[in-house]
Amino acid sequence: MEPLYQQTHKQVHEIQSHMGRLETSDKESVHLVENEIQARIDQIFSSLERLEILSSKEPPNKRQNAKLRVDQLKYDVQHLQTALRNFQHRRYAREQQERQREELLARTFTTNDSDTTIPMDESLQFNSSLQKVHHGMDDLIGGGHSILEGLRAQRMTLKVGLLLGNGAKAICLDLIQLSNIVCFSLKLPLS
């Protein structure tokens, strides 16, 4: 078990030193370095499986120490695997940003078409409907005001007629009551 452990431990340190090459590699050779590191990590994982089997066959007084050493190696290799994945993720994101930047710079912009329309949204339509209702209510109130003014004028005419004769007295009283009812229903001051 000890020779395999020493060999695997040495491979882990070699991978750690190769990780530095990732940062300094040019764009063409970075894939080769990544593939080489991944192949070595896979080889170490197979050695670790063999080491786990061998550590379980160690004498009972050395077994726990052997398992601890194998677990430490496994942790180191997992850490290297994670570092490689993080590097690849950053590289993919950087390459994608460069592609998008190049596409944006190569893109030609043109003016909008002459038939461009701006769709009216619901709030604008709602606002215009409210304005129509507002003007309609103003017209309705103005019409009611005109009717009341007309009734007041008729009331004055009827009062004059009342002073002139008793025959029109019943008609005048009916029109005055009608005028008061309309004023009361519209909450206007009585004259």
Secondary structure as GFF3:
##gff-version 3
##sequence-region A 1 191
A	DSSP	alpha_helix	2	24	.	.	.	ID=ss1
A	DSSP	alpha_helix	30	56	.	.	.	ID=ss2
A	DSSP	alpha_helix	60	106	.	.	.	ID=ss3
A	DSSP	alpha_helix	122	164	.	.	.	ID=ss4
A	DSSP	alpha_helix	169	186	.	.	.	ID=ss5
###
